């Protein structure tokens, strides 16, 4: 698993301090999932209800909350293929990519 640090804030409540959190990067995720205590701290509001399928296959209706702003930095890797290696907790550039960088960003 690969983790990174991100800054979360509520753009509709700029007076609230943002939160720096450790987050799991999941290449298969389609939504940002946060613990309930983070939603409470950011004073997010329920926008609607959505059905989700949990890892064990169960379906559940949960609140979809927001707005939430995610701030993080990025390193642009132009025309590069990345190789995710979860067992090693790393992302590397595919050595067969046509544009090998001079240095690797890890």
FENLINFEN-V878391 format. One record per backbone hydrogen bond with DSSP energy under -1.0 kcal/mol. NH is the residue of the N-H (numbers start at 1). CO is the residue of the C=O. E is the energy in kcal/mol with one decimal. If there is no record, write none. Layout:
NH,CO,E
NH,CO,E
This chain:
4,23,-2.5
6,21,-2.5
7,71,-2.5
8,19,-3.2
9,69,-1.9
13,10,-1.9
16,13,-2.0
19,8,-2.9
21,6,-2.8
23,4,-3.6
25,2,-3.4
29,26,-1.7
38,35,-1.0
39,35,-1.5
40,36,-2.2
41,37,-2.2
42,38,-2.3
43,40,-1.0
44,39,-2.3
45,66,-2.1
47,64,-3.1
48,64,-1.3
50,62,-2.8
52,60,-3.0
54,58,-3.2
57,54,-2.3
60,52,-2.3
62,50,-3.1
64,48,-3.2
66,45,-2.0
69,9,-3.1
71,7,-3.2
80,77,-1.1
83,92,-3.6
85,90,-3.0
88,85,-1.5
89,86,-1.0
90,85,-1.6
92,83,-2.4
94,81,-3.0
97,94,-2.2
